Each structure stands twice: as C-alpha cells, then as structure tokens.
C-alpha cells in the first residue's frame, strides 16, 4: 500500500511539473538563457568546422597536388 501511494504521489508531482512547463510555451521567445545556449552550440560547430576545412584543404592538396619523388 505504501509503494502504491508513493507511486501515485510521484506521478502527481511529475504531471504537475509538465503542466507548469507547458503553460509557459506561449511566451515571447527563447529568453537570454535560450539564446546563450544556441550561441554556445554555434560556437562549438564553428570551432569544429575550422579544423575540418584545414584538413579538407590539405587532403585536396595531397590528392591534386604535384607528386614528389622520394
């Protein structure tokens, strides 16, 4: 019986949290924290993109460049 009451109480709290989160969905945008998160993701993508371009450039130079005699 105690376990059943605990489960019901836990489910009630979880559903109430979902309702509070859904009620704010009609807000006016992301807010500062949302824009900071998106900016952080953009920073990560940019920092990964620069070395990828350098590696691609050296790979193309190796493929299409002049062959060296060893």
PDB file of N, CA, C and O in Angstrom:
ATOM      1  N   UNK A   1       0.824  -1.193   0.000  1.00  0.00           N
ATOM      2  CA  UNK A   1       0.000   0.000   0.000  1.00  0.00           C
ATOM      3  C   UNK A   1       0.869   1.259   0.000  1.00  0.00           C
ATOM      4  O   UNK A   1       0.557   2.242  -0.672  1.00  0.00           O
ATOM      5  N   UNK A   2       1.992   1.213   0.784  1.00  0.00           N
ATOM      6  CA  UNK A   2       2.872   2.368   0.843  1.00  0.00           C
ATOM      7  C   UNK A   2       3.494   2.643  -0.531  1.00  0.00           C
ATOM      8  O   UNK A   2       3.605   3.793  -0.956  1.00  0.00           O
ATOM      9  N   UNK A   3       3.892   1.575  -1.208  1.00  0.00           N
ATOM     10  CA  UNK A   3       4.502   1.759  -2.535  1.00  0.00           C
ATOM     11  C   UNK A   3       3.511   2.357  -3.516  1.00  0.00           C
ATOM     12  O   UNK A   3       3.883   3.194  -4.339  1.00  0.00           O
ATOM     13  N   UNK A   4       2.271   1.946  -3.440  1.00  0.00           N
ATOM     14  CA  UNK A   4       1.248   2.483  -4.338  1.00  0.00           C
ATOM     15  C   UNK A   4       1.047   3.970  -4.093  1.00  0.00           C
ATOM     16  O   UNK A   4       0.938   4.746  -5.042  1.00  0.00           O
ATOM     17  N   UNK A   5       0.996   4.370  -2.838  1.00  0.00           N
ATOM     18  CA  UNK A   5       0.838   5.788  -2.509  1.00  0.00           C
ATOM     19  C   UNK A   5       2.055   6.601  -2.955  1.00  0.00           C
ATOM     20  O   UNK A   5       1.912   7.726  -3.433  1.00  0.00           O
ATOM     21  N   UNK A   6       3.244   6.033  -2.798  1.00  0.00           N
ATOM     22  CA  UNK A   6       4.448   6.720  -3.255  1.00  0.00           C
ATOM     23  C   UNK A   6       4.436   6.912  -4.764  1.00  0.00           C
ATOM     24  O   UNK A   6       4.786   7.984  -5.259  1.00  0.00           O
ATOM     25  N   UNK A   7       4.042   5.897  -5.483  1.00  0.00           N
ATOM     26  CA  UNK A   7       3.989   5.985  -6.950  1.00  0.00           C
ATOM     27  C   UNK A   7       2.957   7.010  -7.387  1.00  0.00           C
ATOM     28  O   UNK A   7       3.203   7.790  -8.307  1.00  0.00           O
ATOM     29  N   UNK A   8       1.807   7.013  -6.735  1.00  0.00           N
ATOM     30  CA  UNK A   8       0.756   7.982  -7.094  1.00  0.00           C
ATOM     31  C   UNK A   8       1.228   9.401  -6.789  1.00  0.00           C
ATOM     32  O   UNK A   8       0.998  10.311  -7.585  1.00  0.00           O
ATOM     33  N   UNK A   9       1.884   9.599  -5.646  1.00  0.00           N
ATOM     34  CA  UNK A   9       2.392  10.932  -5.305  1.00  0.00           C
ATOM     35  C   UNK A   9       3.457  11.380  -6.302  1.00  0.00           C
ATOM     36  O   UNK A   9       3.458  12.535  -6.727  1.00  0.00           O
ATOM     37  N   UNK A  10       4.353  10.488  -6.674  1.00  0.00           N
ATOM     38  CA  UNK A  10       5.398  10.808  -7.640  1.00  0.00           C
ATOM     39  C   UNK A  10       4.814  11.155  -9.005  1.00  0.00           C
ATOM     40  O   UNK A  10       5.254  12.108  -9.647  1.00  0.00           O
ATOM     41  N   UNK A  11       3.832  10.389  -9.443  1.00  0.00           N
ATOM     42  CA  UNK A  11       3.201  10.669 -10.740  1.00  0.00           C
ATOM     43  C   UNK A  11       2.474  12.008 -10.715  1.00  0.00           C
ATOM     44  O   UNK A  11       2.499  12.747 -11.699  1.00  0.00           O
ATOM     45  N   UNK A  12       1.827  12.323  -9.596  1.00  0.00           N
ATOM     46  CA  UNK A  12       1.117  13.601  -9.482  1.00  0.00           C
ATOM     47  C   UNK A  12       2.091  14.767  -9.576  1.00  0.00           C
ATOM     48  O   UNK A  12       1.820  15.753 -10.261  1.00  0.00           O
ATOM     49  N   UNK A  13       3.223  14.656  -8.891  1.00  0.00           N
ATOM     50  CA  UNK A  13       4.226  15.725  -8.939  1.00  0.00           C
ATOM     51  C   UNK A  13       4.790  15.860 -10.345  1.00  0.00           C
ATOM     52  O   UNK A  13       4.982  16.975 -10.828  1.00  0.00           O
ATOM     53  N   UNK A  14       5.057  14.742 -11.007  1.00  0.00           N
ATOM     54  CA  UNK A  14       5.631  14.795 -12.353  1.00  0.00           C
ATOM     55  C   UNK A  14       4.643  15.396 -13.352  1.00  0.00           C
ATOM     56  O   UNK A  14       5.037  16.183 -14.212  1.00  0.00           O
ATOM     57  N   UNK A  15       3.384  15.038 -13.247  1.00  0.00           N
ATOM     58  CA  UNK A  15       2.384  15.604 -14.153  1.00  0.00           C
ATOM     59  C   UNK A  15       2.181  17.089 -13.886  1.00  0.00           C
ATOM     60  O   UNK A  15       1.934  17.853 -14.819  1.00  0.00           O
ATOM     61  N   UNK A  16       2.279  17.507 -12.639  1.00  0.00           N
ATOM     62  CA  UNK A  16       2.140  18.930 -12.321  1.00  0.00           C
ATOM     63  C   UNK A  16       3.309  19.714 -12.920  1.00  0.00           C
ATOM     64  O   UNK A  16       3.110  20.818 -13.427  1.00  0.00           O
ATOM     65  N   UNK A  17       4.513  19.164 -12.871  1.00  0.00           N
ATOM     66  CA  UNK A  17       5.665  19.832 -13.472  1.00  0.00           C
ATOM     67  C   UNK A  17       5.497  19.961 -14.976  1.00  0.00           C
ATOM     68  O   UNK A  17       5.866  20.984 -15.554  1.00  0.00           O
ATOM     69  N   UNK A  18       4.951  18.948 -15.611  1.00  0.00           N
ATOM     70  CA  UNK A  18       4.716  19.014 -17.055  1.00  0.00           C
ATOM     71  C   UNK A  18       3.708  20.099 -17.385  1.00  0.00           C
ATOM     72  O   UNK A  18       3.856  20.806 -18.381  1.00  0.00           O
ATOM     73  N   UNK A  19       2.686  20.233 -16.556  1.00  0.00           N
ATOM     74  CA  UNK A  19       1.668  21.250 -16.801  1.00  0.00           C
ATOM     75  C   UNK A  19       2.253  22.652 -16.646  1.00  0.00           C
ATOM     76  O   UNK A  19       1.922  23.546 -17.425  1.00  0.00           O
ATOM     77  N   UNK A  20       3.109  22.851 -15.661  1.00  0.00           N
ATOM     78  CA  UNK A  20       3.729  24.156 -15.486  1.00  0.00           C
ATOM     79  C   UNK A  20       4.658  24.468 -16.652  1.00  0.00           C
ATOM     80  O   UNK A  20       4.729  25.615 -17.092  1.00  0.00           O
ATOM     81  N   UNK A  21       5.363  23.476 -17.152  1.00  0.00           N
ATOM     82  CA  UNK A  21       6.269  23.702 -18.272  1.00  0.00           C
ATOM     83  C   UNK A  21       5.485  24.018 -19.539  1.00  0.00           C
ATOM     84  O   UNK A  21       5.910  24.858 -20.332  1.00  0.00           O
ATOM     85  N   UNK A  22       4.361  23.364 -19.741  1.00  0.00           N
ATOM     86  CA  UNK A  22       3.565  23.594 -20.944  1.00  0.00           C
ATOM     87  C   UNK A  22       2.869  24.949 -20.898  1.00  0.00           C
ATOM     88  O   UNK A  22       2.601  25.540 -21.944  1.00  0.00           O
ATOM     89  N   UNK A  23       2.577  25.441 -19.717  1.00  0.00           N
ATOM     90  CA  UNK A  23       1.865  26.713 -19.638  1.00  0.00           C
ATOM     91  C   UNK A  23       2.755  27.880 -20.074  1.00  0.00           C
ATOM     92  O   UNK A  23       2.238  28.918 -20.488  1.00  0.00           O
ATOM     93  N   UNK A  24       4.082  27.732 -19.992  1.00  0.00           N
ATOM     94  CA  UNK A  24       4.982  28.793 -20.415  1.00  0.00           C
ATOM     95  C   UNK A  24       5.321  28.735 -21.886  1.00  0.00           C
ATOM     96  O   UNK A  24       6.115  29.550 -22.356  1.00  0.00           O
ATOM     97  N   UNK A  25       4.751  27.801 -22.633  1.00  0.00           N
ATOM     98  CA  UNK A  25       5.080  27.635 -24.043  1.00  0.00           C
ATOM     99  C   UNK A  25       4.562  28.781 -24.897  1.00  0.00           C
ATOM    100  O   UNK A  25       5.000  28.946 -26.035  1.00  0.00           O
ATOM    101  N   UNK A  26       3.645  29.569 -24.374  1.00  0.00           N
ATOM    102  CA  UNK A  26       3.087  30.671 -25.143  1.00  0.00           C
ATOM    103  C   UNK A  26       3.857  31.964 -24.922  1.00  0.00           C
ATOM    104  O   UNK A  26       3.356  33.045 -25.233  1.00  0.00           O
ATOM    105  N   UNK A  27       5.073  31.862 -24.386  1.00  0.00           N
ATOM    106  CA  UNK A  27       5.880  33.035 -24.060  1.00  0.00           C
ATOM    107  C   UNK A  27       6.349  33.765 -25.305  1.00  0.00           C
ATOM    108  O   UNK A  27       5.954  33.447 -26.427  1.00  0.00           O
ATOM    109  N   UNK A  28       7.204  34.753 -25.074  1.00  0.00           N
ATOM    110  CA  UNK A  28       7.613  35.623 -26.164  1.00  0.00           C
ATOM    111  C   UNK A  28       8.984  35.260 -26.727  1.00  0.00           C
ATOM    112  O   UNK A  28       9.706  36.150 -27.179  1.00  0.00           O
ATOM    113  N   UNK A  29       9.353  34.031 -26.714  1.00  0.00           N
ATOM    114  CA  UNK A  29      10.616  33.634 -27.324  1.00  0.00           C
ATOM    115  C   UNK A  29      11.487  32.820 -26.387  1.00  0.00           C
ATOM    116  O   UNK A  29      11.025  32.273 -25.386  1.00  0.00           O
ATOM    117  N   UNK A  30      12.760  32.758 -26.741  1.00  0.00           N
ATOM    118  CA  UNK A  30      13.703  31.921 -26.012  1.00  0.00           C
ATOM    119  C   UNK A  30      14.136  32.523 -24.684  1.00  0.00           C
ATOM    120  O   UNK A  30      14.281  31.800 -23.699  1.00  0.00           O
ATOM    121  N   UNK A  31      14.341  33.802 -24.643  1.00  0.00           N
ATOM    122  CA  UNK A  31      14.905  34.437 -23.459  1.00  0.00           C
ATOM    123  C   UNK A  31      16.421  34.398 -23.542  1.00  0.00           C
ATOM    124  O   UNK A  31      16.992  33.866 -24.493  1.00  0.00           O
ATOM    125  N   UNK A  32      17.056  34.963 -22.542  1.00  0.00           N
ATOM    126  CA  UNK A  32      18.512  35.073 -22.547  1.00  0.00           C
ATOM    127  C   UNK A  32      19.185  33.716 -22.473  1.00  0.00           C
ATOM    128  O   UNK A  32      20.154  33.474 -23.192  1.00  0.00           O
ATOM    129  N   UNK A  33      18.697  32.829 -21.625  1.00  0.00           N
ATOM    130  CA  UNK A  33      19.319  31.511 -21.474  1.00  0.00           C
ATOM    131  C   UNK A  33      19.221  30.704 -22.767  1.00  0.00           C
ATOM    132  O   UNK A  33      20.164  30.001 -23.132  1.00  0.00           O
ATOM    133  N   UNK A  34      18.100  30.799 -23.453  1.00  0.00           N
ATOM    134  CA  UNK A  34      17.944  30.080 -24.721  1.00  0.00           C
ATOM    135  C   UNK A  34      18.897  30.586 -25.786  1.00  0.00           C
ATOM    136  O   UNK A  34      19.486  29.794 -26.522  1.00  0.00           O
ATOM    137  N   UNK A  35      19.054  31.904 -25.875  1.00  0.00           N
ATOM    138  CA  UNK A  35      19.973  32.466 -26.871  1.00  0.00           C
ATOM    139  C   UNK A  35      21.420  32.155 -26.523  1.00  0.00           C
ATOM    140  O   UNK A  35      22.244  31.956 -27.416  1.00  0.00           O
ATOM    141  N   UNK A  36      21.737  32.113 -25.231  1.00  0.00           N
ATOM    142  CA  UNK A  36      23.094  31.739 -24.831  1.00  0.00           C
ATOM    143  C   UNK A  36      23.378  30.290 -25.189  1.00  0.00           C
ATOM    144  O   UNK A  36      24.484  29.961 -25.617  1.00  0.00           O
ATOM    145  N   UNK A  37      22.391  29.423 -25.020  1.00  0.00           N
ATOM    146  CA  UNK A  37      22.561  28.016 -25.380  1.00  0.00           C
ATOM    147  C   UNK A  37      22.755  27.860 -26.884  1.00  0.00           C
ATOM    148  O   UNK A  37      23.631  27.113 -27.319  1.00  0.00           O
ATOM    149  N   UNK A  38      21.956  28.549 -27.673  1.00  0.00           N
ATOM    150  CA  UNK A  38      22.090  28.478 -29.129  1.00  0.00           C
ATOM    151  C   UNK A  38      23.447  29.045 -29.564  1.00  0.00           C
ATOM    152  O   UNK A  38      24.089  28.501 -30.463  1.00  0.00           O
ATOM    153  N   UNK A  39      23.883  30.140 -28.922  1.00  0.00           N
ATOM    154  CA  UNK A  39      25.198  30.700 -29.227  1.00  0.00           C
ATOM    155  C   UNK A  39      26.324  29.751 -28.877  1.00  0.00           C
ATOM    156  O   UNK A  39      27.309  29.663 -29.610  1.00  0.00           O
ATOM    157  N   UNK A  40      26.194  29.035 -27.762  1.00  0.00           N
ATOM    158  CA  UNK A  40      27.200  28.057 -27.370  1.00  0.00           C
ATOM    159  C   UNK A  40      27.272  26.921 -28.377  1.00  0.00           C
ATOM    160  O   UNK A  40      28.363  26.474 -28.729  1.00  0.00           O
ATOM    161  N   UNK A  41      26.123  26.450 -28.846  1.00  0.00           N
ATOM    162  CA  UNK A  41      26.110  25.403 -29.870  1.00  0.00           C
ATOM    163  C   UNK A  41      26.732  25.900 -31.168  1.00  0.00           C
ATOM    164  O   UNK A  41      27.463  25.160 -31.826  1.00  0.00           O
ATOM    165  N   UNK A  42      26.450  27.145 -31.543  1.00  0.00           N
ATOM    166  CA  UNK A  42      27.044  27.715 -32.751  1.00  0.00           C
ATOM    167  C   UNK A  42      28.556  27.831 -32.608  1.00  0.00           C
ATOM    168  O   UNK A  42      29.287  27.612 -33.574  1.00  0.00           O
ATOM    169  N   UNK A  43      29.029  28.171 -31.419  1.00  0.00           N
ATOM    170  CA  UNK A  43      30.465  28.253 -31.168  1.00  0.00           C
ATOM    171  C   UNK A  43      31.126  26.889 -31.323  1.00  0.00           C
ATOM    172  O   UNK A  43      32.198  26.779 -31.918  1.00  0.00           O
ATOM    173  N   UNK A  44      30.494  25.858 -30.794  1.00  0.00           N
ATOM    174  CA  UNK A  44      31.036  24.502 -30.917  1.00  0.00           C
ATOM    175  C   UNK A  44      31.099  24.087 -32.382  1.00  0.00           C
ATOM    176  O   UNK A  44      32.110  23.543 -32.826  1.00  0.00           O
ATOM    177  N   UNK A  45      30.032  24.336 -33.136  1.00  0.00           N
ATOM    178  CA  UNK A  45      30.013  23.969 -34.555  1.00  0.00           C
ATOM    179  C   UNK A  45      31.101  24.725 -35.315  1.00  0.00           C
ATOM    180  O   UNK A  45      31.778  24.142 -36.162  1.00  0.00           O
ATOM    181  N   UNK A  46      31.274  26.006 -35.025  1.00  0.00           N
ATOM    182  CA  UNK A  46      32.288  26.815 -35.697  1.00  0.00           C
ATOM    183  C   UNK A  46      33.691  26.315 -35.374  1.00  0.00           C
ATOM    184  O   UNK A  46      34.535  26.202 -36.263  1.00  0.00           O
ATOM    185  N   UNK A  47      33.934  26.018 -34.112  1.00  0.00           N
ATOM    186  CA  UNK A  47      35.261  25.547 -33.724  1.00  0.00           C
ATOM    187  C   UNK A  47      35.577  24.173 -34.298  1.00  0.00           C
ATOM    188  O   UNK A  47      36.750  23.836 -34.457  1.00  0.00           O
ATOM    189  N   UNK A  48      34.583  23.388 -34.608  1.00  0.00           N
ATOM    190  CA  UNK A  48      34.809  22.097 -35.245  1.00  0.00           C
ATOM    191  C   UNK A  48      34.926  22.238 -36.762  1.00  0.00           C
ATOM    192  O   UNK A  48      35.538  21.398 -37.421  1.00  0.00           O
ATOM    193  N   UNK A  49      34.344  23.290 -37.308  1.00  0.00           N
ATOM    194  CA  UNK A  49      34.315  23.488 -38.755  1.00  0.00           C
ATOM    195  C   UNK A  49      35.657  23.982 -39.283  1.00  0.00           C
ATOM    196  O   UNK A  49      36.071  23.591 -40.374  1.00  0.00           O
ATOM    197  N   UNK A  50      36.343  24.838 -38.523  1.00  0.00           N
ATOM    198  CA  UNK A  50      37.625  25.400 -38.971  1.00  0.00           C
ATOM    199  C   UNK A  50      38.676  24.309 -39.162  1.00  0.00           C
ATOM    200  O   UNK A  50      39.289  24.275 -40.230  1.00  0.00           O
ATOM    201  N   UNK A  51      38.929  23.414 -38.203  1.00  0.00           N
ATOM    202  CA  UNK A  51      39.915  22.350 -38.451  1.00  0.00           C
ATOM    203  C   UNK A  51      39.485  21.400 -39.577  1.00  0.00           C
ATOM    204  O   UNK A  51      40.326  20.858 -40.294  1.00  0.00           O
ATOM    205  N   UNK A  52      38.190  21.206 -39.722  1.00  0.00           N
ATOM    206  CA  UNK A  52      37.721  20.342 -40.804  1.00  0.00           C
ATOM    207  C   UNK A  52      38.051  20.957 -42.158  1.00  0.00           C
ATOM    208  O   UNK A  52      38.438  20.241 -43.082  1.00  0.00           O
ATOM    209  N   UNK A  53      37.904  22.269 -42.290  1.00  0.00           N
ATOM    210  CA  UNK A  53      38.263  22.936 -43.548  1.00  0.00           C
ATOM    211  C   UNK A  53      39.761  22.853 -43.812  1.00  0.00           C
ATOM    212  O   UNK A  53      40.179  22.633 -44.949  1.00  0.00           O
ATOM    213  N   UNK A  54      40.561  23.027 -42.782  1.00  0.00           N
ATOM    214  CA  UNK A  54      42.015  22.924 -42.949  1.00  0.00           C
ATOM    215  C   UNK A  54      42.403  21.515 -43.387  1.00  0.00           C
ATOM    216  O   UNK A  54      43.229  21.344 -44.284  1.00  0.00           O
ATOM    217  N   UNK A  55      41.803  20.506 -42.750  1.00  0.00           N
ATOM    218  CA  UNK A  55      42.107  19.125 -43.112  1.00  0.00           C
ATOM    219  C   UNK A  55      41.651  18.818 -44.537  1.00  0.00           C
ATOM    220  O   UNK A  55      42.353  18.128 -45.277  1.00  0.00           O
ATOM    221  N   UNK A  56      40.490  19.322 -44.922  1.00  0.00           N
ATOM    222  CA  UNK A  56      39.996  19.085 -46.278  1.00  0.00           C
ATOM    223  C   UNK A  56      40.911  19.762 -47.301  1.00  0.00           C
ATOM    224  O   UNK A  56      41.186  19.197 -48.360  1.00  0.00           O
ATOM    225  N   UNK A  57      41.384  20.979 -46.983  1.00  0.00           N
ATOM    226  CA  UNK A  57      42.299  21.669 -47.894  1.00  0.00           C
ATOM    227  C   UNK A  57      43.591  20.912 -48.071  1.00  0.00           C
ATOM    228  O   UNK A  57      44.069  20.786 -49.198  1.00  0.00           O
ATOM    229  N   UNK A  58      44.187  20.394 -46.986  1.00  0.00           N
ATOM    230  CA  UNK A  58      45.421  19.638 -47.134  1.00  0.00           C
ATOM    231  C   UNK A  58      45.202  18.306 -47.831  1.00  0.00           C
ATOM    232  O   UNK A  58      46.088  17.810 -48.527  1.00  0.00           O
ATOM    233  N   UNK A  59      44.018  17.724 -47.643  1.00  0.00           N
ATOM    234  CA  UNK A  59      43.721  16.471 -48.335  1.00  0.00           C
ATOM    235  C   UNK A  59      43.585  16.710 -49.832  1.00  0.00           C
ATOM    236  O   UNK A  59      44.078  15.917 -50.634  1.00  0.00           O
ATOM    237  N   UNK A  60      42.924  17.793 -50.214  1.00  0.00           N
ATOM    238  CA  UNK A  60      42.800  18.116 -51.645  1.00  0.00           C
ATOM    239  C   UNK A  60      44.160  18.464 -52.257  1.00  0.00           C
ATOM    240  O   UNK A  60      44.439  18.117 -53.404  1.00  0.00           O
ATOM    241  N   UNK A  61      44.998  19.151 -51.481  1.00  0.00           N
ATOM    242  CA  UNK A  61      46.339  19.459 -51.980  1.00  0.00           C
ATOM    243  C   UNK A  61      47.143  18.182 -52.169  1.00  0.00           C
ATOM    244  O   UNK A  61      47.920  18.075 -53.118  1.00  0.00           O
ATOM    245  N   UNK A  62      46.967  17.218 -51.281  1.00  0.00           N
ATOM    246  CA  UNK A  62      47.663  15.946 -51.418  1.00  0.00           C
ATOM    247  C   UNK A  62      47.166  15.121 -52.593  1.00  0.00           C
ATOM    248  O   UNK A  62      47.946  14.424 -53.243  1.00  0.00           O
ATOM    249  N   UNK A  63      45.883  15.199 -52.862  1.00  0.00           N
ATOM    250  CA  UNK A  63      45.306  14.411 -53.967  1.00  0.00           C
ATOM    251  C   UNK A  63      45.622  15.060 -55.315  1.00  0.00           C
ATOM    252  O   UNK A  63      46.066  14.381 -56.240  1.00  0.00           O
ATOM    253  N   UNK A  64      45.396  16.360 -55.429  1.00  0.00           N
ATOM    254  CA  UNK A  64      45.524  17.032 -56.720  1.00  0.00           C
ATOM    255  C   UNK A  64      46.855  17.765 -56.899  1.00  0.00           C
ATOM    256  O   UNK A  64      47.098  18.341 -57.960  1.00  0.00           O
ATOM    257  N   UNK A  65      47.710  17.753 -55.894  1.00  0.00           N
ATOM    258  CA  UNK A  65      48.997  18.460 -55.989  1.00  0.00           C
ATOM    259  C   UNK A  65      50.006  17.662 -56.788  1.00  0.00           C
ATOM    260  O   UNK A  65      49.721  16.563 -57.263  1.00  0.00           O
ATOM    261  N   UNK A  66      51.194  18.238 -56.929  1.00  0.00           N
ATOM    262  CA  UNK A  66      52.256  17.581 -57.662  1.00  0.00           C
ATOM    263  C   UNK A  66      52.788  16.410 -56.841  1.00  0.00           C
ATOM    264  O   UNK A  66      52.874  16.476 -55.615  1.00  0.00           O
ATOM    265  N   UNK A  67      53.141  15.345 -57.543  1.00  0.00           N
ATOM    266  CA  UNK A  67      53.709  14.171 -56.878  1.00  0.00           C
ATOM    267  C   UNK A  67      55.170  14.424 -56.598  1.00  0.00           C
ATOM    268  O   UNK A  67      55.888  14.951 -57.448  1.00  0.00           O
ATOM    269  N   UNK A  68      55.616  14.053 -55.409  1.00  0.00           N
ATOM    270  CA  UNK A  68      57.017  14.218 -55.021  1.00  0.00           C
ATOM    271  C   UNK A  68      57.769  12.934 -55.301  1.00  0.00           C
ATOM    272  O   UNK A  68      57.229  11.840 -55.134  1.00  0.00           O
ATOM    273  N   UNK A  69      58.985  13.061 -55.718  1.00  0.00           N
ATOM    274  CA  UNK A  69      59.847  11.892 -55.904  1.00  0.00           C
ATOM    275  C   UNK A  69      60.618  11.642 -54.620  1.00  0.00           C
ATOM    276  O   UNK A  69      61.320  12.522 -54.122  1.00  0.00           O
ATOM    277  N   UNK A  70      60.483  10.451 -54.097  1.00  0.00           N
ATOM    278  CA  UNK A  70      61.184  10.120 -52.841  1.00  0.00           C
ATOM    279  C   UNK A  70      62.445   9.375 -53.157  1.00  0.00           C
ATOM    280  O   UNK A  70      63.185   9.001 -52.247  1.00  0.00           O
TER     281      UNK A  70
END
